[in-house]
């Protein structure tokens, strides 16, 4: 009986020992990591209009001003016009009409018969533009110029005509036409002192620039190509990499006022680019700042430098270097850790 029992005990215990040993063996097996497998893709041909959010930045200058000549008396009338040109009435001061005049420079002295100089020549040009005959020798205040000045004084409302031109008759225009945003003259008040501002133009748009807005919300200059900017208030065509044309600046200056410093909209290329599209994961930017993709070549990979363009989510558009038949490595970081563009 004991022998049998001893045998049975051995038979029962032995499997238990084997099982326990097996469990411990499984717990201590080393980890198994599979080698990365290269994923190759062909670039996909596409057309790319590069449409993106954009902003126009507007740079405004101070408004141009008109200043009073040496007036005396009361202001009895102020012009209600939005634009002044040579001959336009600006105001009536002391019962005499004061007119606008665009000349090379303001008049600083009274002019009469016998005077000579560039200011006499400017006066003769002014008189002629107003319809008076002042065809003496250029720059010489002669008999005909004197007669024209006398006629002008009568037209302006002097009770007694005069043969001496007074600079107080005119308000000098630095440009023609001169747009008026505001007159500072007030009817029923004394005439302002010489040099006081009597009118202002709207603020002048000095320049404008267009930036594309990146996905990170930062501005990025457009460097090449012809583009169209569109917003609710403006549409314009421009060439990247160069200053906006004067006619575009003028249009923007008349469309917006100085309170507007930027205009948001969209930009799109006028002629779409022929591109190929690769996964964004395939694009490598190395520690030297080079950007490339790795293309299958023989038994390995060769780096191809690229300039990626903003594309759809998870992709990059490339305009050069790659063809649709190239086999591009889609997982370079998985394969090589920190690949370099060489």
C-alpha positions as CSV (number, residue, x, y, z in Angstrom):
1,X,0.0,0.0,0.0
2,X,2.7,2.5,0.8
3,X,4.5,1.8,-2.4
4,X,1.5,2.4,-4.4
5,X,0.7,5.6,-2.5
6,X,4.2,6.8,-3.0
7,X,4.0,6.2,-6.7
8,X,0.8,8.0,-6.9
9,X,2.2,11.0,-5.0
10,X,5.1,11.2,-7.4
11,X,2.8,11.1,-10.4
12,X,0.7,13.9,-9.1
13,X,3.5,16.2,-7.9
14,X,5.6,15.9,-11.1
15,X,3.1,17.6,-13.4
16,X,2.7,20.4,-10.9
17,X,6.3,21.1,-10.9
18,X,6.4,21.1,-14.7
19,X,3.5,23.5,-15.0
20,X,5.0,26.0,-12.6
21,X,8.3,25.9,-14.4
22,X,6.6,26.5,-17.7
23,X,4.8,29.6,-16.4
24,X,8.0,31.1,-15.1
25,X,9.6,30.4,-18.5
26,X,6.9,32.3,-20.4
27,X,7.2,35.4,-18.1
28,X,10.8,35.9,-18.8
29,X,10.8,35.6,-22.6
30,X,12.7,38.5,-24.3
31,X,10.7,41.2,-26.3
32,X,10.4,40.8,-30.0
33,X,10.5,44.1,-32.2
34,X,9.9,43.9,-35.9
35,X,12.1,45.8,-38.3
36,X,10.4,48.8,-39.9
37,X,9.1,48.2,-43.4
38,X,9.5,51.0,-46.1
39,X,6.3,52.4,-47.4
40,X,6.7,53.6,-51.0
41,X,4.2,55.8,-52.8
42,X,4.0,57.4,-56.2
43,X,3.5,61.2,-56.3
44,X,0.0,62.1,-57.6
45,X,-0.2,64.7,-60.5
46,X,-2.6,67.6,-59.7
47,X,-3.3,71.2,-60.6
48,X,-2.8,73.6,-57.7
49,X,-4.3,77.1,-57.5
50,X,-2.8,77.8,-54.1
51,X,-6.0,79.5,-52.8
52,X,-5.5,80.7,-49.2
53,X,-6.7,83.3,-46.7
54,X,-4.8,86.6,-47.2
55,X,-4.7,90.1,-45.9
56,X,-3.9,93.5,-47.4
57,X,-1.9,95.8,-45.1
58,X,-2.6,99.5,-45.8
59,X,0.0,102.2,-44.8
60,X,-1.5,105.7,-44.6
61,X,0.2,109.0,-44.5
62,X,-0.9,112.3,-43.0
63,X,-3.5,114.3,-45.0
64,X,-2.4,117.1,-47.3
65,X,-3.4,120.6,-46.1
66,X,-4.2,124.0,-47.5
67,X,-3.0,127.0,-45.6
68,X,-4.3,130.6,-45.5
69,X,-2.4,133.3,-47.2
70,X,-2.1,136.7,-45.3
71,X,-5.8,137.5,-45.1
72,X,-7.6,140.3,-43.2
73,X,-11.3,140.7,-42.6
74,X,-14.2,138.4,-41.9
75,X,-15.1,135.1,-43.5
76,X,-18.5,135.5,-45.2
77,X,-18.7,132.4,-47.3
78,X,-17.0,129.0,-47.5
79,X,-17.0,126.7,-50.6
80,X,-19.2,123.6,-50.3
81,X,-17.1,121.5,-52.7
82,X,-15.3,118.2,-52.4
83,X,-12.7,118.9,-55.0
84,X,-10.6,122.0,-55.7
85,X,-8.9,123.0,-58.9
86,X,-7.2,126.1,-60.2
87,X,-9.9,128.8,-60.3
88,X,-12.2,127.1,-57.8
89,X,-13.7,129.4,-55.1
90,X,-12.4,128.6,-51.7
91,X,-14.0,131.3,-49.6
92,X,-15.1,134.9,-49.5
93,X,-13.0,137.0,-47.1
94,X,-13.7,140.7,-46.6
95,X,-16.2,140.6,-49.6
96,X,-13.5,139.4,-52.0
97,X,-13.5,135.9,-53.5
98,X,-10.4,133.8,-52.8
99,X,-9.6,131.2,-55.4
100,X,-7.5,128.0,-55.5
101,X,-4.3,128.0,-57.6
102,X,-2.0,125.1,-58.5
103,X,1.5,126.5,-59.3
104,X,5.0,125.3,-58.9
105,X,5.3,127.2,-55.6
106,X,3.2,129.5,-53.5
107,X,3.3,133.3,-54.2
108,X,5.3,135.1,-51.6
109,X,5.4,138.7,-52.8
110,X,3.1,141.3,-54.4
111,X,3.8,141.6,-58.1
112,X,3.4,144.6,-60.3
113,X,4.6,146.1,-63.6
114,X,8.4,145.9,-64.0
115,X,8.9,142.9,-61.8
116,X,10.7,139.9,-63.3
117,X,11.2,136.3,-62.1
118,X,9.9,132.8,-62.0
119,X,7.0,133.9,-59.8
120,X,5.9,136.4,-62.6
121,X,6.1,133.5,-65.1
122,X,3.9,131.4,-62.7
123,X,1.4,134.3,-62.5
124,X,1.3,134.6,-66.3
125,X,0.5,130.9,-66.5
126,X,-2.2,131.2,-63.9
127,X,-3.8,134.2,-65.6
128,X,-3.8,132.3,-68.9
129,X,-5.4,129.2,-67.3
130,X,-8.2,131.5,-66.0
131,X,-8.9,132.9,-69.4
132,X,-7.0,136.2,-69.2
133,X,-4.4,137.4,-71.8
134,X,-1.0,137.9,-70.2
135,X,1.4,137.3,-73.1
136,X,4.2,139.6,-72.3
137,X,7.7,138.1,-72.4
138,X,7.8,135.1,-70.1
139,X,8.7,136.2,-66.5
140,X,8.4,139.9,-67.3
141,X,5.4,141.8,-65.7
142,X,4.5,144.0,-68.6
143,X,1.5,145.9,-69.9
144,X,-0.5,142.9,-70.8
145,X,0.1,141.1,-67.6
146,X,-0.9,144.3,-65.7
147,X,-4.2,144.4,-67.7
148,X,-4.9,140.8,-66.9
149,X,-4.3,141.3,-63.2
150,X,-6.7,144.3,-63.3
151,X,-9.4,142.2,-64.9
152,X,-8.9,139.4,-62.4
153,X,-9.3,141.9,-59.5
154,X,-12.6,143.0,-60.9
155,X,-13.8,139.4,-61.2
156,X,-12.9,138.6,-57.6
157,X,-15.1,141.4,-56.4
158,X,-12.8,144.3,-55.5
159,X,-14.8,147.6,-55.5
160,X,-11.9,149.3,-57.2
161,X,-9.8,147.3,-59.6
162,X,-6.0,147.1,-59.0
163,X,-3.0,146.5,-61.1
164,X,-1.0,144.9,-58.4
165,X,-1.3,141.1,-57.8
166,X,-1.6,140.2,-54.1
167,X,-0.7,136.7,-52.9
168,X,-3.8,136.9,-50.6
169,X,-6.0,136.4,-53.6
170,X,-5.2,132.7,-54.0
171,X,-4.9,129.6,-51.8
172,X,-2.1,127.5,-53.1
173,X,-2.9,123.9,-54.1
174,X,0.0,121.4,-53.6
175,X,-1.7,119.1,-56.1
176,X,-4.5,119.2,-58.6
177,X,-7.1,118.2,-58.3
178,X,-7.2,118.5,-54.5
179,X,-9.8,116.4,-52.7
180,X,-11.3,118.1,-49.7
181,X,-12.2,116.1,-46.6
182,X,-12.9,119.0,-44.4
183,X,-12.8,122.8,-44.4
184,X,-11.8,124.5,-41.1
185,X,-13.1,127.9,-42.1
186,X,-16.2,129.2,-40.3
187,X,-18.6,131.8,-41.7
188,X,-18.9,134.9,-39.5
189,X,-15.5,134.5,-37.9
190,X,-12.3,136.5,-38.5
191,X,-10.1,135.3,-41.3
192,X,-7.4,132.9,-40.0
193,X,-3.8,134.0,-39.7
194,X,-1.3,133.3,-42.5
195,X,-0.2,129.7,-42.4
196,X,-3.3,128.4,-40.6
197,X,-4.8,125.2,-42.0
198,X,-8.0,126.0,-43.9
199,X,-8.7,122.6,-45.5
200,X,-7.5,119.0,-45.4
201,X,-7.5,116.2,-47.9
202,X,-8.3,112.7,-46.9
203,X,-5.4,110.7,-45.5
204,X,-3.1,109.6,-48.3
205,X,-2.5,105.9,-48.9
206,X,1.3,105.6,-49.1
207,X,1.5,101.9,-49.9
208,X,-0.1,98.5,-49.5
209,X,1.2,94.9,-49.3
210,X,-0.4,91.5,-49.5
211,X,0.4,88.5,-47.3
212,X,-0.9,85.0,-47.4
213,X,-2.1,83.7,-44.0
214,X,-0.6,80.4,-43.0
215,X,-2.4,77.6,-41.1
216,X,-0.5,78.9,-38.0
217,X,-2.1,82.3,-38.5
218,X,1.1,84.1,-39.4
219,X,1.7,86.3,-42.5
220,X,3.8,85.0,-45.4
221,X,5.0,87.0,-48.4
222,X,4.0,85.7,-51.8
223,X,7.2,85.4,-53.9
224,X,6.2,84.5,-57.4
225,X,3.3,84.3,-59.9
226,X,0.3,86.5,-60.6
227,X,-2.5,86.4,-58.1
228,X,-6.0,87.7,-57.6
229,X,-7.1,89.0,-54.2
230,X,-10.8,89.0,-53.5
231,X,-12.8,90.3,-50.6
232,X,-16.4,91.6,-50.0
233,X,-15.2,95.1,-51.0
234,X,-12.3,94.8,-53.4
235,X,-10.9,92.5,-56.1
236,X,-7.5,93.1,-57.7
237,X,-4.9,91.4,-59.7
238,X,-1.2,91.8,-58.7
239,X,2.2,90.2,-59.3
240,X,4.0,88.7,-56.3
241,X,7.5,89.9,-55.5
242,X,6.9,93.5,-56.8
243,X,5.3,96.7,-55.5
244,X,1.6,97.1,-56.2
245,X,1.0,99.4,-59.2
246,X,0.0,103.0,-58.7
247,X,-3.4,102.5,-60.1
248,X,-4.1,99.7,-57.6
249,X,-2.8,101.9,-54.7
250,X,-5.1,104.7,-56.0
251,X,-8.1,102.4,-56.1
252,X,-7.4,101.1,-52.6
253,X,-7.0,104.7,-51.4
254,X,-10.4,105.7,-52.7
255,X,-12.1,102.5,-51.6
256,X,-11.0,102.7,-47.9
257,X,-10.3,105.5,-45.4
258,X,-7.5,105.8,-43.0
259,X,-9.5,104.0,-40.3
260,X,-8.9,100.8,-42.3
261,X,-5.4,99.4,-41.8
262,X,-6.0,95.9,-43.2
263,X,-8.4,94.0,-45.4
264,X,-9.0,90.3,-45.2
265,X,-9.9,88.1,-48.1
266,X,-8.6,85.2,-50.3
267,X,-5.8,85.0,-52.8
268,X,-5.6,82.5,-55.7
269,X,-3.2,82.1,-58.6
270,X,-4.5,83.3,-62.0
271,X,-2.9,80.3,-63.6
272,X,-2.9,77.0,-61.6
273,X,0.4,75.2,-61.2
274,X,1.1,71.7,-62.4
275,X,2.3,69.8,-59.3
276,X,2.7,66.4,-57.8
277,X,1.3,65.7,-54.3
278,X,3.1,63.5,-51.7
279,X,2.2,62.6,-48.1
280,X,3.3,65.2,-45.6
281,X,5.0,62.4,-43.7
282,X,7.4,62.0,-46.6
283,X,8.8,65.5,-46.3
284,X,12.1,65.8,-44.4
285,X,13.6,69.0,-43.1
286,X,17.0,68.3,-41.7
287,X,19.2,70.1,-39.1
288,X,20.8,72.2,-41.9
289,X,17.4,73.5,-43.0
290,X,17.2,71.6,-46.2
291,X,13.9,70.1,-47.3
292,X,13.7,66.9,-49.3
293,X,12.0,63.6,-49.9
294,X,13.8,60.2,-50.2
295,X,13.3,58.5,-53.5
296,X,13.9,54.8,-54.1
297,X,17.1,54.3,-56.0
298,X,18.7,50.9,-56.7
299,X,19.0,49.1,-53.3
300,X,18.6,52.3,-51.2
301,X,17.2,55.8,-51.3
302,X,18.5,59.1,-52.7
303,X,17.4,62.5,-51.3
304,X,15.7,64.9,-53.7
305,X,15.5,68.6,-52.6
306,X,12.0,70.1,-52.9
307,X,10.2,73.3,-52.2
308,X,6.8,72.2,-50.7
309,X,3.7,74.3,-51.2
310,X,0.8,74.5,-48.7
311,X,-1.6,71.8,-49.7
312,X,-4.5,69.8,-48.3
313,X,-4.5,68.2,-44.9
314,X,-1.7,65.7,-44.6
315,X,-0.2,66.4,-48.0
316,X,2.4,68.6,-49.7
317,X,2.4,69.9,-53.3
318,X,5.7,69.9,-55.2
319,X,6.3,71.8,-58.4
320,X,9.8,70.5,-59.3
321,X,12.2,67.6,-58.9
322,X,9.7,64.8,-58.7
323,X,7.8,62.9,-61.3
324,X,4.7,60.7,-61.0
325,X,6.8,57.6,-61.7
326,X,9.2,58.2,-58.7
327,X,8.8,55.9,-55.7
328,X,8.9,58.2,-52.6
329,X,9.5,56.9,-49.1
330,X,6.4,57.8,-47.0
331,X,7.9,56.9,-43.6
332,X,11.5,58.2,-43.6
333,X,11.6,59.0,-39.9
334,X,10.4,55.5,-39.0
335,X,13.0,54.0,-41.2
336,X,16.0,56.2,-40.4
337,X,15.2,58.2,-37.2
338,X,16.7,61.5,-38.2
339,X,17.3,61.4,-42.0
340,X,19.4,64.1,-43.7
341,X,19.0,65.8,-47.1
342,X,22.4,65.2,-48.7
